[in-house]
Amino acid sequence: MRRTCLDMVHELARRDDRVIYIGSDPGPGTMAAMGEEFPSRCLIEGISEANVIGMAAGLAMEGYIPYVNTIATFLTRRCYEQVALDLCLHKLPVRLIGNGGGMVYAPLGPSHTAVEDMAIMRALPDMTVVALADADEMRRFMPLTLDWPGPIYIRLARGGDPLVSKDENGFEIGKAILMRPPGDVLIVSTGSMLCQCLKAAETLQEEGISAGVLHVHTIKPLDGEALHKHSQGVCMVATVEEHLRTGGLNSAVLEALSDRPEKPMPRVMSFSIPDVFTHRYGSQSDILEHYGLTSNGIAAAIAAAIEP
Amino acid sequence: MKLSETAREIQLDGRSRKLRLKIVNTLVAAGRGHVGAALSLVEILRVLYDDVLDFRPLDPAWTERDRFILSKGHGCLALYVLLAEKGFFPEKELATFCSHDSILGGHPERGMVPGIEASTGALGHGLSIGLGLALAQRMKKRRSRVFVVLGDGEINEGSVWEAALSAGKHKLSNLVAVIDYNKLQSYGPVDEVQPLEPLADKWRSFGFAVQEVNGHDVAALKDIFARLPLEEGKPSAIIAHTVKGKGIPDAENNPFWHHKNKLTSAEMALINAAMGKD
């Protein structure tokens, strides 16, 4: 997904001379091909996120579309005031590409795991927050970033994620995609957790529980219409995210459901990371398993929760 | 004599006094404002808007304009007075400063106030935005220059020095940082809160060409701005030695005038006397 995203930036730069890439201090060779082809539009600016965001704002004020890329924690926590004021307050079309959303950098510890990124980005007026399922979906999404108004935070998953999105579903920013029709349960997922959720739905099906899957690739603006439509009649909505429970998908779903007081509020269950810094290392999948964020963990907990 | 001493001693001419009176009257109408920080800026802004910047008040987005950012946004009373004088918006707007429906907030906002290039208020943002603007002018092969006025307290912020590193690297001779070096931040003297010296050497070491000037000396400011860029292939830093609260004897170098909520009639009488108004 990361490789696809950056390749797409290069491809978009060929199509549109407003496109600029700004990296802080990425790995050697990152964007080398774009740097060779468009040296003035491929900038590596050093470990200075606050400055990079302000600089991107200045470029965007002059009509450019900067794609700023670094590790998600540094792109969100480190320069939060610059993101809020320089980008959101000015409503500028800067694209923030956050490497390693969620527990991708699990072995590197809490300084590198981006588990509140969606919450803090979502809290900013005029920010759009996107977490895609796989590289194919990234290909469908990136061309839309050329003309989307205001800033976008793009949460990247690990890379090499299983391809589960489907071309025939198309892609529209802010429009959730129904991957499986709802039945007893509606599972609402975001980002690369979609793969686990689809597997969990299959497992539940084998146990006689019908579970739909709604893929919310855009956390903000959230597709409240789709959520309301597909949560009607289910006995439970389960939100699944590689993110703290606070402020992420679960919060966004609860906010949207509470926006329609005339409709009955469904029961909502959260699959997420608890409100703690994780002092465990190992791989991303080790941590996800630790918190029950696997297809088996999700299916078992849903089955237990809706048992009569 | 040191520049900081000449800044204290220089006598203000009629235009500088008139601008200050407008600032104080705007403050009085609103009942609040960062007056000390605005008064140290007056001659810097006056010379920029009278003699240096290329702009069209009726077409603020004119692409060939010079860009100006007041990074120390709390000094906006002085900027608003100049923008009104130049015709960016009617002078009567000044009387609405900080009121509910005003376009003029306590910190300037792009999109609200014609002529405001960037919303500022939180410190340490303007130079990075200016850096982006300056890069864009170069990429678009425009002759437009970018001026960013920073406060001395403001440059405590690390982001300013990140921007300075980057401006030096890009050799942006179309970028000018002007430091309003009034030696006093909110809590007290800069020298005590966070000493900046040797300030000129700092900017030089980050790749800037540097000049120091008495920031209340109109002729000296004109002379320096006429020599930009100070050195080809380098961004310029102009360290303007100023006096916080300049022009109001009671306010000069007085940290309690950093932000004022009200002025007594006795204070107003002193101000009017200092501005040559009965």
Interface residues (C-beta under 8 A of the other chain):
Chain A: S40 R41 E45 G46 S48 A50 N51 V52 I53 G54 M55 A56 A57 G58 L59 A60 M61 E62 G63 Y64 E81 Q82 L85 D86 L89 H90
Chain B: E109 R110 G111 E117 A118 S119 G121 A122 G124 H125 G126 L127 S128 I129 G130 L131 G132 L133 A134 L135 A136 Q137 M139 K140 G158 S159 E162 A163 L165 S166
